[in-house]
Structures are given as C-alpha cells and as structure tokens.
Amino acid sequence: METRFLKALRAVVGNTGIVEDHADRLTYESDALTYLRTVPGVVVLPSTVRQVQDIVRLCHAAGVPFVARGHGTGLSGGAMPAEDGVLIVLTRLNRILDIDPANLRITVQPGVTNLDVSRRVAPFGLYYAPDPSSQQVCSIGGNVAENSGGAHCLKYGFTVHHVLGLEVVLADGTLAKFGGPVVDTPGFDLVGALVGSEGTLAIVTQVVLRLLRIPEEVRTLLAAFDSTDSAGAAVSGIIAAGIVPSAVEMMDRLTIEAVEAAVQPNFPKAEAVLIVEIDGPAAEVTDLFSRVEAICRDSGSSEIRVAADIDERARFWSGRKAAFAAMGRVSPHYYVQDGVIPRTKLPEVLRRIRVLEQSSGLRIGNVFHAGDGNLHPLICYDASVEGQAALAAEVGSEILRYCVEAGGSITGEHGVGADKVAHMPKMFSEVDLDTMQRLRCAFDPYGLCNPKKIFPTPRLCGEVPGPYRVHPAERAGLAERF
C-alpha cells in the first residue's frame, strides 16, 4: 500500500491506532468462519466517529476499498478484509451514550457488546431481546450489519425489529442519521435497508435500540426424544396450537455429546432434545406451559425436565449457547452452515441431511432455532486430511440446496457475506439481484464499502470495466494525491 496513504491514516488515528506489521495483521484475516482468509492491507482502530469519517474520506479520495469489523464473531466471512484495502475495526467505539428507561430505549456505539446492553438496563427492569449465541462477545454494530437473531427471535424478532435509529458514515465520509427515537419516522425506511446490509452501504457509528420490560414469569423445559422426527413433530404441534414460545431450540445426539464434554449441562442421552421457553404474565405462562408439556408427551417425549429455578434454567441454556464452540470437543475442525426451512419440513430436511452425512463420510451435528426453522448444521472435518475442508464446504452447499428446495432461505441470521455469494442465484433472479445492486450503488457508487460481498459476481455501478468503478484518483494517480 502506498506510503503516503499510510502516513495520512496514521495522522488520523495515531501510532497506537494503526496496524501495519504483517504478523499483527494476520489477527484480522478472518471472522469466525476461519476457512475464508485474507490479510488486510492495513488495519486501523479509530476511537471517535470523526476518525471514522476521516478514514473513509481518505479511502474515498484514493479509491481504496474498506471493510468495517466489530468483534469478529460473524460466520459468513462478512468482515473478511479486502487484500488491497483498509480494515476499520470499531471495537474502541464502545460507549453507552444514553439510557432512557421511561421511553424504553438506549443509544450505544457499535463496539458495545450485545449482553452488556441487557446488563446495563437490568436495574430498570428492562432487557434487550436479540440474543445470538455469541452475545457475550458479539458487538451491536455486527448485529446490525447481519440482522442477528438468537434463541428468542421466534417471539421477539430479529435485530431489525429492535433498531429505532442509526447514525452512519456513508461511503464518501459524510455523517448521516436515519430513523430516530420514535417508532415510525417519515420517508423511506432506510433503517430497514441498512440493518442486514452486511456493511456494504455504510459504517454504523451509533444505534438507538428498543428495550423490553423483563417478563413477569419465565418457565423453561427440556424434553428428550428418541428421534428428530418426533422432536420436529412436537415443534409443529406447539405452533399449530397457536402457542408462540419465546424460544424453541433443538439439538441432536452429536451436538449433545459435544456440549456435555464442554460445559456438562447434564442433558438426557437422547437422539434429540428440545428447549422450550414461555414468558409473559404469570397466569398465561402457567396455562401455556402445561399445554406445551402435553404436546411434548403426545409427540413421544421420553423425558421432560422443568427448570426448577434460575440456576437450572441457566444450565439448560449453557448447553445450547455453547453448542458451536463445543464441537471442537468432538472434531478438530467444523463448518457452521445457516439455512431456513418451513417448520413442517423439519423431518424431511433432517432426513436428507442424515443421508448426506452417510454418503459424504463427514459427521453433521444439528442445532437450530426449531421454532422458526433456522437450521445450523455443524459439519465436522479434519483440515489435515487432504480434501476434507473442500468436502465440508460442498456438503454445506448441498444443505443450502435442500433448504431452498423446501421453500426456505440460504441464510437466517448469519448473512451472505463472502461465503454464500454463489448461492444467491438459487433464490433470486438476475432482475432481483440487479435491483438490489441499484440500492447499493446509490449509497456507494464506487463499490469501495465492503466489496465482493453478498452478490455472486462483480456488479458495477455503471458500464466501466474493472473490479470497481473507475475513480478519479485512479486517473490522477495515487502518488499525486498522497
């Protein structure tokens, strides 16, 4: 990367805010999807919004691509750097700016962790509903980029349902604000467009979040089943009865084995377990909970455990929350996939995955948000065995095909990123994709903001050939500017 450009970046963030050494830059070569790696050209760690603006302005003037990154817990390669670009790490923007309990909202910077929001507002009897498994370490900025969900998204929705307003740095360094402290604002819903745009439209620097009151009563059960079919039947039965639990999670035998080795939640030995949670007014919870127990028994549950207190409830959830990381106890490497199917197709798709497991020779653990059909197959492999990593990726691709054929989606909450770009045509026509690209071009006409993500082939904003639209700096020459 050109020396004068690096010098200009250092002038913005100081010596402690820039990472140039190759070995140090390796730390940032991937997010949690480690099989996709690119070493960034340079890493910067701004500590103010103004610094973010100045960095983006430099990139815009020089035609240098840039990627925003939070805590790096993403699972789609969405924060994978551009090799010739700038990686803007937002972890130092980690302040809670305002808590407004009377109006059920909080304003935070993007580096604030998901769980810290609930911790800070708990004294007011409030909490933040979206709860991805990585909530202890994942950042709100990343949650906004990927439209993260979590175990309780069945009842409470995804990040987009809890974001009221955004402050963002646009691709030319301009600071803009969309939405606000009220539920609905005039004009286009650009907050809805930005949430889930995976960092391709702008860099989020401030978020206004909607808070909820802690429910009067929460009850949780763990139900064991002799097959994933019967567990899936229980899920369908619960939803068909008009019951909307706050969470319905399923884990299969391999995943149970892994979490027992990792965190010892003392789950039953079974082919599948369901964790079902009901919350709300006490009288309503009591009625719905008894109906859920009956549905689980009628569906063939071999054992039902009801959490006796908050500690046992936490133990149930510790097993579920640890599932991804726990796979390291049963396999040297694993690849997490993320697809969505209609709830009624759970047994059919799980059977197809079992057949795929046998034909590929790779073990596949299943853990997922059963209530809304969001699958997270964990494909085990050994990278030291030649060809296994590529085979795991092929198996993941095949599972996504099953999801689309079942009437579902190629992602539920992990995003498309760099991992699933080739799968977008399975869901969208060329017209669909080109229409999406028009929005991207409106925000970022030179394609500098998190390039080569989401879309399957390079799509330009205009007719000029090349990986990015030709920028005036390319004609003038970088050396003349920096």
Backbone torsions as a table, in degrees:
resi	resn	phi	psi	omega
1	MET	NA	142.2	-172.2
2	GLU	-60.7	135.3	-171.8
3	THR	-61.4	-41.1	-177.6
4	ARG	-66.8	-33.5	176.9
5	PHE	-65.3	-44.5	178.2
6	LEU	-62.1	-39.3	178.5
7	LYS	-63.0	-38.8	178.3
8	ALA	-66.1	-39.8	176.9
9	LEU	-63.0	-43.2	-179.2
10	ARG	-62.7	-34.2	178.3
11	ALA	-65.3	-26.9	179.5
12	VAL	-79.8	-48.3	-170.6
13	VAL	-105.5	-8.7	-178.7
14	GLY	80.6	171.4	-177.1
15	ASN	-64.2	-29.6	-178.4
16	THR	-84.9	-2.9	-177.7
17	GLY	-110.9	13.1	-179.2
18	ILE	-134.5	139.4	179.3
19	VAL	-120.9	113.7	-177.8
20	GLU	-113.8	-29.5	-177.2
21	ASP	-60.6	134.5	-175.8
22	HIS	-59.5	-44.4	-178.5
23	ALA	-62.2	-38.8	179.1
24	ASP	-70.8	-33.3	179.4
25	ARG	-69.8	-21.4	177.5
26	LEU	-60.6	-26.5	178.3
27	THR	-57.6	-28.2	-172.2
28	TYR	-107.9	16.2	-172.4
29	GLU	-75.3	-13.3	179.0
30	SER	-152.0	166.5	166.1
31	ASP	-94.6	-153.2	-176.6
32	ALA	-70.7	-10.3	172.1
33	LEU	-89.5	86.6	-164.8
34	THR	-77.3	-10.5	-177.7
35	TYR	-79.3	-12.9	172.5
36	LEU	-103.0	116.0	-174.5
37	ARG	-135.8	138.1	171.4
38	THR	-146.7	129.7	178.1
39	VAL	-79.1	124.5	-179.3
40	PRO	-67.7	152.6	176.8
41	GLY	-63.6	-40.4	176.4
42	VAL	-158.6	151.7	179.1
43	VAL	-117.9	132.8	175.2
44	VAL	-124.5	146.1	-178.2
45	LEU	-125.0	83.1	179.9
46	PRO	-67.7	151.2	178.2
47	SER	-115.3	-3.0	176.9
48	THR	-137.5	160.3	176.8
49	VAL	-64.7	-38.1	179.0
50	ARG	-59.7	-39.6	177.8
51	GLN	-64.2	-39.4	176.4
52	VAL	-59.6	-45.3	178.3
53	GLN	-58.7	-46.2	-176.9
54	ASP	-65.2	-38.5	177.8
55	ILE	-62.6	-47.1	-178.5
56	VAL	-65.5	-37.5	177.5
57	ARG	-61.6	-41.3	177.4
58	LEU	-62.2	-44.7	179.1
59	CYS	-62.2	-43.2	-179.0
60	HIS	-63.4	-43.0	-178.7
61	ALA	-66.7	-32.7	-176.7
62	ALA	-95.7	-6.1	-177.2
63	GLY	70.0	33.0	-178.6
64	VAL	-100.0	127.5	179.3
65	PRO	-68.5	152.9	179.8
66	PHE	-141.7	151.6	-179.4
67	VAL	-133.1	132.1	174.8
68	ALA	-88.9	143.3	-179.8
69	ARG	-138.5	141.0	173.8
70	GLY	-99.9	-118.3	-178.3
71	HIS	-91.8	2.6	171.0
72	GLY	75.3	26.3	-179.4
73	THR	-93.7	1.8	-179.1
74	GLY	-62.9	156.0	-173.9
75	LEU	-123.8	23.9	179.4
76	SER	-131.3	7.9	-175.8
77	GLY	73.1	20.2	-177.9
78	GLY	-67.2	-26.9	179.3
79	ALA	-104.8	15.9	177.4
80	MET	-64.2	129.7	-173.9
81	PRO	-67.9	164.4	167.1
82	ALA	-89.1	129.5	-173.6
83	GLU	-58.2	-36.0	-178.4
84	ASP	-102.8	21.2	-172.0
85	GLY	-123.8	-169.9	-178.4
86	VAL	-107.8	129.5	173.9
87	LEU	-98.9	119.1	-177.1
88	ILE	-102.2	105.8	-176.0
89	VAL	-93.4	123.8	-169.8
90	LEU	-102.5	16.8	-175.1
91	THR	-66.5	-21.5	179.1
92	ARG	-81.3	-13.7	173.2
93	LEU	-88.7	77.4	-169.0
94	ASN	-127.1	33.7	-178.5
95	ARG	-98.0	142.4	166.6
96	ILE	-88.2	116.5	-169.5
97	LEU	-88.1	-31.8	-177.8
98	ASP	-162.1	137.8	172.5
99	ILE	-119.0	123.0	-177.3
100	ASP	-123.6	79.6	-175.2
101	PRO	-64.1	-31.6	-178.2
102	ALA	-63.6	-34.3	-179.4
103	ASN	-103.9	9.9	174.8
104	LEU	56.7	52.3	177.5
105	ARG	-150.4	159.3	178.8
106	ILE	-143.4	144.8	179.2
107	THR	-115.8	125.8	-174.1
108	VAL	-134.6	161.6	170.6
109	GLN	-88.0	164.1	-170.7
110	PRO	-68.2	-21.3	-178.1
111	GLY	-84.6	-1.8	176.7
112	VAL	-68.2	135.7	-179.4
113	THR	-76.6	152.6	-178.2
114	ASN	-56.1	-51.6	-175.0
115	LEU	-67.9	-29.6	-178.9
116	ASP	-64.6	-27.8	176.8
117	VAL	-60.9	-50.0	180.0
118	SER	-64.6	-37.7	178.7
119	ARG	-62.0	-40.8	-176.5
120	ARG	-72.9	-27.5	-177.6
121	VAL	-100.7	-5.4	-179.8
122	ALA	-55.8	-38.6	178.2
123	PRO	-59.6	-18.9	178.6
124	PHE	-94.5	5.4	-178.0
125	GLY	75.6	27.3	-175.4
126	LEU	-123.6	165.9	173.7
127	TYR	-156.7	168.2	178.2
128	TYR	-107.3	123.4	-166.8
129	ALA	-71.9	-48.4	-177.6
130	PRO	-57.9	130.9	-173.7
131	ASP	-142.0	71.3	176.4
132	PRO	-58.2	158.8	-177.5
133	SER	-59.0	-27.6	-179.8
134	SER	-91.5	22.9	-169.4
135	GLN	-60.8	-22.4	178.2
136	GLN	-68.0	-26.4	-175.4
137	VAL	-124.3	-20.7	-177.4
138	CYS	-72.0	150.8	-174.6
139	SER	-102.2	154.8	-179.2
140	ILE	-62.3	-37.1	178.4
141	GLY	-60.3	-42.3	176.8
142	GLY	-67.4	-37.6	176.4
143	ASN	-60.1	-41.2	178.3
144	VAL	-65.5	-44.3	-178.3
145	ALA	-60.2	-42.5	-175.0
146	GLU	-96.8	-2.9	-174.1
147	ASN	52.8	56.6	-174.8
148	SER	-64.1	153.4	179.3
149	GLY	-116.1	-104.4	-177.8
150	GLY	125.6	-179.2	-174.1
151	ALA	-62.5	-30.0	-174.5
152	HIS	-99.4	17.0	-179.2
153	CYS	-72.3	-19.2	179.6
154	LEU	-55.9	-46.9	-178.4
155	LYS	-91.8	-36.5	-168.7
156	TYR	-106.8	-4.6	175.5
157	GLY	83.5	-174.4	-175.0
158	PHE	-99.1	-176.8	-179.5
159	THR	-53.3	-40.9	-176.5
160	VAL	-58.2	-26.9	180.0
161	HIS	-80.5	-3.7	-175.6
162	HIS	-126.7	8.1	176.7
163	VAL	-103.7	120.6	-179.9
164	LEU	-94.9	-34.3	-176.6
165	GLY	-154.2	155.8	180.0
166	LEU	-136.7	140.5	163.9
167	GLU	-109.0	130.1	-175.4
168	VAL	-136.3	153.5	169.7
169	VAL	-98.7	118.2	-179.1
170	LEU	-74.9	173.3	-171.9
171	ALA	-65.8	-14.7	176.9
172	ASP	-103.3	5.6	179.3
173	GLY	95.2	-2.8	178.3
174	THR	-70.0	140.6	176.0
175	LEU	-93.9	128.1	-177.8
176	ALA	-133.7	153.1	177.7
177	LYS	-125.9	135.4	179.5
178	PHE	-129.4	147.4	-177.2
179	GLY	70.4	-152.8	-179.2
180	GLY	164.8	-165.6	-174.8
181	PRO	-74.5	-8.8	179.9
182	VAL	-95.1	164.0	-174.8
183	VAL	-67.8	-39.3	-177.5
184	ASP	-136.4	132.6	179.3
185	THR	-118.8	155.4	-179.6
186	PRO	-65.9	160.8	175.9
187	GLY	91.2	-174.1	-179.9
188	PHE	-65.5	149.7	178.9
189	ASP	-82.9	74.8	-178.9
190	LEU	-76.3	-21.6	172.5
191	VAL	-62.4	-45.1	178.7
192	GLY	-62.7	-32.8	178.5
193	ALA	-73.1	-37.5	-176.8
194	LEU	-75.5	-37.3	178.1
195	VAL	-70.1	121.2	-177.4
196	GLY	91.2	3.0	179.6
197	SER	-83.4	2.3	171.1
198	GLU	58.6	34.9	175.7
199	GLY	73.8	14.0	-177.2
200	THR	-91.7	-9.3	-177.1
201	LEU	-108.8	-32.6	-175.4
202	ALA	-171.3	172.8	176.0
203	ILE	-108.2	121.7	-179.0
204	VAL	-75.9	129.7	178.9
205	THR	-120.0	-10.6	178.6
206	GLN	-159.4	141.8	-176.6
207	VAL	-135.7	131.9	170.7
208	VAL	-99.5	117.9	-175.5
209	LEU	-107.5	146.0	174.2
210	ARG	-87.7	134.1	179.2
211	LEU	-107.3	158.1	176.9
212	LEU	-121.5	155.6	175.7
213	ARG	-78.6	139.2	177.3
214	ILE	-60.3	127.4	-175.4
215	PRO	-64.1	153.7	-178.8
216	GLU	-62.4	-39.4	-175.5
217	GLU	-138.4	140.2	174.2
218	VAL	-133.4	127.4	177.0
219	ARG	-130.2	140.2	-173.6
220	THR	-133.3	137.1	175.0
221	LEU	-127.9	156.5	174.4
222	LEU	-120.8	120.0	-178.0
223	ALA	-117.4	129.8	179.3
224	ALA	-98.9	146.3	-178.5
225	PHE	-136.9	154.4	-179.8
226	ASP	-84.2	-7.2	177.7
227	SER	-156.2	154.8	174.7
228	THR	-68.2	-26.0	176.7
229	ASP	-61.1	-47.9	-177.9
230	SER	-70.2	-34.3	175.5
231	ALA	-65.3	-41.5	176.8
232	GLY	-63.5	-36.1	177.7
233	ALA	-64.6	-36.7	177.9
234	ALA	-64.6	-41.8	178.1
235	VAL	-60.5	-48.1	179.2
236	SER	-61.3	-38.8	-180.0
237	GLY	-65.1	-39.5	179.6
238	ILE	-63.2	-48.1	-177.7
239	ILE	-68.9	-40.0	179.8
240	ALA	-63.0	-26.3	179.3
241	ALA	-78.5	1.0	179.3
242	GLY	83.1	12.9	179.8
243	ILE	-93.5	130.8	176.6
244	VAL	-116.3	91.0	177.4
245	PRO	-64.7	159.4	173.6
246	SER	-70.6	-25.5	178.0
247	ALA	-156.3	142.8	169.2
248	VAL	-138.1	109.2	-176.9
249	GLU	-117.7	142.5	178.6
250	MET	-124.1	142.4	174.7
251	MET	-135.5	142.0	179.5
252	ASP	-99.5	-177.6	-171.6
253	ARG	-58.1	-46.9	-177.4
254	LEU	-62.4	-41.3	179.5
255	THR	-67.0	-39.8	176.9
256	ILE	-60.1	-43.7	178.3
257	GLU	-57.8	-42.5	-178.2
258	ALA	-66.8	-46.1	-177.0
259	VAL	-70.7	-30.1	175.6
260	GLU	-63.5	-39.0	178.4
261	ALA	-69.6	-29.4	-173.7
262	ALA	-89.7	-50.4	-171.9
263	VAL	-126.3	0.6	176.8
264	GLN	48.1	60.5	177.1
265	PRO	-77.9	-4.0	178.9
266	ASN	61.5	47.9	175.5
267	PHE	-74.7	154.3	175.6
268	PRO	-64.8	152.4	172.2
269	LYS	-78.9	112.2	-173.8
270	ALA	-156.0	166.4	175.9
271	GLU	-74.3	-25.8	178.6
272	ALA	-159.1	149.3	171.0
273	VAL	-128.7	148.0	171.4
274	LEU	-112.2	137.7	166.7
275	ILE	-108.6	119.0	-179.0
276	VAL	-120.5	130.4	-179.5
277	GLU	-126.6	134.8	177.0
278	ILE	-119.8	135.0	175.1
279	ASP	-138.3	164.1	-179.6
280	GLY	138.6	-158.3	175.8
281	PRO	-60.6	143.1	-171.7
282	ALA	-56.4	-45.6	-177.2
283	ALA	-63.7	-41.6	179.4
284	GLU	-65.7	-42.9	-179.4
285	VAL	-61.5	-42.7	-179.9
286	THR	-59.9	-44.7	-179.4
287	ASP	-66.3	-49.5	-177.0
288	LEU	-66.2	-35.8	-177.3
289	PHE	-65.4	-41.4	179.1
290	SER	-64.6	-35.6	178.3
291	ARG	-68.6	-38.8	177.8
292	VAL	-64.1	-42.7	177.3
293	GLU	-58.2	-44.1	-178.8
294	ALA	-64.0	-40.5	180.0
295	ILE	-65.0	-40.8	178.7
296	CYS	-63.1	-42.5	178.5
297	ARG	-64.3	-45.3	-179.0
298	ASP	-63.8	-25.0	-179.8
299	SER	-87.4	1.5	174.4
300	GLY	100.7	20.0	178.8
301	SER	-61.3	132.0	-179.9
302	SER	-86.7	-18.3	-179.9
303	GLU	-160.6	137.3	176.2
304	ILE	-127.0	125.8	175.7
305	ARG	-115.7	130.2	178.1
306	VAL	-105.7	128.2	179.5
307	ALA	-61.2	121.9	-175.9
308	ALA	-78.8	-25.8	-177.4
309	ASP	-156.5	-178.0	-175.7
310	ILE	-65.2	-30.0	-179.8
311	ASP	-69.6	-41.6	179.4
312	GLU	-70.3	-36.5	175.6
313	ARG	-61.0	-43.2	178.5
314	ALA	-62.7	-34.6	179.6
315	ARG	-67.8	-42.2	175.8
316	PHE	-55.8	-48.8	-175.3
317	TRP	-72.5	-26.3	177.9
318	SER	-62.2	-36.5	177.3
319	GLY	-65.4	-43.7	-179.9
320	ARG	-68.5	-45.5	-176.5
321	LYS	-66.0	-27.3	-177.3
322	ALA	-87.8	-0.6	-168.3
323	ALA	-58.2	-45.7	-176.9
324	PHE	-62.8	-54.5	-177.5
325	ALA	-64.3	-31.8	-176.0
326	ALA	-66.5	-20.5	-178.9
327	MET	-61.6	-20.2	175.3
328	GLY	-64.3	-15.5	177.1
329	ARG	-78.2	-20.2	-177.0
330	VAL	-118.1	-5.0	-179.1
331	SER	-152.9	140.6	179.1
332	PRO	-65.2	-29.5	178.4
333	HIS	-144.5	155.7	174.7
334	TYR	-153.1	154.0	-178.2
335	TYR	-120.3	122.0	-178.4
336	VAL	-90.9	122.3	175.0
337	GLN	-103.1	167.4	-174.5
338	ASP	-151.7	107.3	178.1
339	GLY	-141.7	166.0	-176.6
340	VAL	-126.4	139.7	175.7
341	ILE	-135.7	157.8	171.8
342	PRO	-60.2	143.1	-177.7
343	ARG	-54.9	-36.7	-176.7
344	THR	-67.9	-16.3	-179.5
345	LYS	-94.6	4.5	-178.1
346	LEU	-55.0	-54.7	-178.2
347	PRO	-57.7	-43.9	-177.8
348	GLU	-61.7	-48.5	-176.7
349	VAL	-70.2	-38.2	177.6
350	LEU	-63.6	-35.9	175.9
351	ARG	-65.1	-40.1	178.3
352	ARG	-64.5	-36.3	178.2
353	ILE	-67.0	-36.4	177.8
354	ARG	-65.0	-41.7	176.7
355	VAL	-62.5	-41.6	178.6
356	LEU	-63.2	-37.9	177.7
357	GLU	-59.8	-44.6	-179.1
358	GLN	-68.2	-40.6	-177.3
359	SER	-73.8	-31.6	-178.3
360	SER	-85.3	-24.4	-176.8
361	GLY	80.3	5.9	178.1
362	LEU	-105.1	130.7	177.2
363	ARG	-70.0	142.7	-178.8
364	ILE	-129.4	117.1	173.5
365	GLY	-92.2	145.0	-179.5
366	ASN	-120.9	124.3	173.8
367	VAL	-141.8	132.0	-172.4
368	PHE	-163.6	165.2	174.4
369	HIS	-81.1	87.4	-172.3
370	ALA	-64.1	-30.9	-176.6
371	GLY	-61.4	-34.6	178.9
372	ASP	-116.0	16.0	172.0
373	GLY	70.7	23.0	-179.1
374	ASN	-90.3	103.5	-176.8
375	LEU	-83.8	144.8	172.5
376	HIS	-132.3	71.6	177.3
377	PRO	-65.5	135.5	-179.4
378	LEU	-108.6	106.3	-172.3
379	ILE	-94.4	113.7	-174.4
380	CYS	-87.2	137.9	177.4
381	TYR	-155.9	172.0	178.7
382	ASP	-122.9	109.5	-176.1
383	ALA	-64.7	-19.4	179.3
384	SER	-75.9	-13.9	176.5
385	VAL	-91.2	119.4	-175.2
386	GLU	-56.8	128.2	176.2
387	GLY	91.6	-13.8	-176.0
388	GLN	-70.4	-37.1	178.6
389	ALA	-61.9	-43.9	178.2
390	ALA	-65.8	-37.0	178.2
391	LEU	-64.9	-39.8	178.4
392	ALA	-61.2	-40.5	177.4
393	ALA	-64.8	-38.7	177.5
394	GLU	-64.7	-40.8	178.1
395	VAL	-63.0	-42.4	176.9
396	GLY	-60.2	-40.5	178.3
397	SER	-63.9	-39.3	179.5
398	GLU	-65.0	-38.4	178.5
399	ILE	-64.1	-39.0	177.0
400	LEU	-63.0	-36.0	176.7
401	ARG	-62.6	-41.4	177.1
402	TYR	-59.0	-41.9	-178.0
403	CYS	-62.8	-46.0	-179.5
404	VAL	-65.6	-42.1	179.2
405	GLU	-63.7	-27.2	178.4
406	ALA	-83.6	1.1	-179.6
407	GLY	91.4	22.6	-176.7
408	GLY	-108.4	-146.5	-172.2
409	SER	-137.6	158.7	179.4
410	ILE	-82.1	-6.0	175.1
411	THR	-158.0	143.3	177.3
412	GLY	-109.0	-34.9	-177.3
413	GLU	-155.9	-10.0	-178.5
414	HIS	-87.8	-14.2	178.8
415	GLY	87.9	172.5	179.1
416	VAL	-88.4	-49.2	177.7
417	GLY	54.2	-139.8	175.2
418	ALA	-93.5	-15.7	-172.4
419	ASP	-75.0	-37.1	-169.8
420	LYS	-114.7	16.6	-176.8
421	VAL	-58.5	-35.3	-178.3
422	ALA	-71.1	-14.3	-177.3
423	HIS	-93.2	-10.9	-177.8
424	MET	-57.6	-38.9	178.2
425	PRO	-65.7	-13.2	175.4
426	LYS	-70.2	-22.2	-178.7
427	MET	-110.8	-28.4	-170.8
428	PHE	-126.6	145.3	175.6
429	SER	-79.6	170.4	176.7
430	GLU	-60.9	-36.7	177.7
431	VAL	-63.7	-43.2	178.1
432	ASP	-58.5	-49.4	-176.6
433	LEU	-65.8	-39.5	178.3
434	ASP	-65.5	-34.9	177.6
435	THR	-66.1	-42.7	175.2
436	MET	-59.8	-40.8	-178.3
437	GLN	-64.1	-31.4	178.3
438	ARG	-61.6	-39.3	177.3
439	LEU	-64.8	-43.6	179.1
440	ARG	-60.5	-41.5	179.9
441	CYS	-65.7	-32.4	178.6
442	ALA	-64.0	-37.0	179.4
443	PHE	-83.2	-36.0	-169.6
444	ASP	-142.7	76.8	-173.0
445	PRO	-64.2	-20.2	-178.7
446	TYR	-99.1	2.8	175.6
447	GLY	62.2	35.8	-177.0
448	LEU	-92.0	-21.6	-171.6
449	CYS	-88.1	108.6	-178.8
450	ASN	47.2	62.7	-176.2
451	PRO	-70.1	162.2	174.7
452	LYS	63.1	30.0	175.4
453	LYS	-119.5	152.5	175.7
454	ILE	74.2	-52.4	-172.0
455	PHE	-91.0	140.9	-169.2
456	PRO	-71.1	-28.3	178.1
457	THR	-134.5	156.9	178.0
458	PRO	-55.6	122.1	177.4
459	ARG	-116.8	127.4	-173.3
460	LEU	-99.7	161.6	172.6
461	CYS	-101.6	79.5	-174.2
462	GLY	125.7	-171.5	-173.3
463	GLU	-104.1	3.4	-175.6
464	VAL	-75.8	128.8	-179.4
465	PRO	-71.9	164.8	178.2
466	GLY	117.9	166.9	-177.0
467	PRO	-66.0	-29.3	176.3
468	TYR	-131.1	159.1	173.8
469	ARG	-61.4	140.4	-176.5
470	VAL	-63.8	126.3	-178.0
471	HIS	-99.0	147.8	179.2
472	PRO	-52.2	-31.8	-179.4
473	ALA	-64.0	-30.1	179.9
474	GLU	-69.5	-34.0	178.6
475	ARG	-74.8	-37.5	-178.6
476	ALA	-76.6	-28.9	-178.1
477	GLY	96.3	128.3	-177.6
478	LEU	-60.9	-36.7	-175.8
479	ALA	-60.7	-32.6	-179.6
480	GLU	-70.1	-26.7	-177.3
481	ARG	-91.6	-33.7	-175.1
482	PHE	-128.8	NA	NA
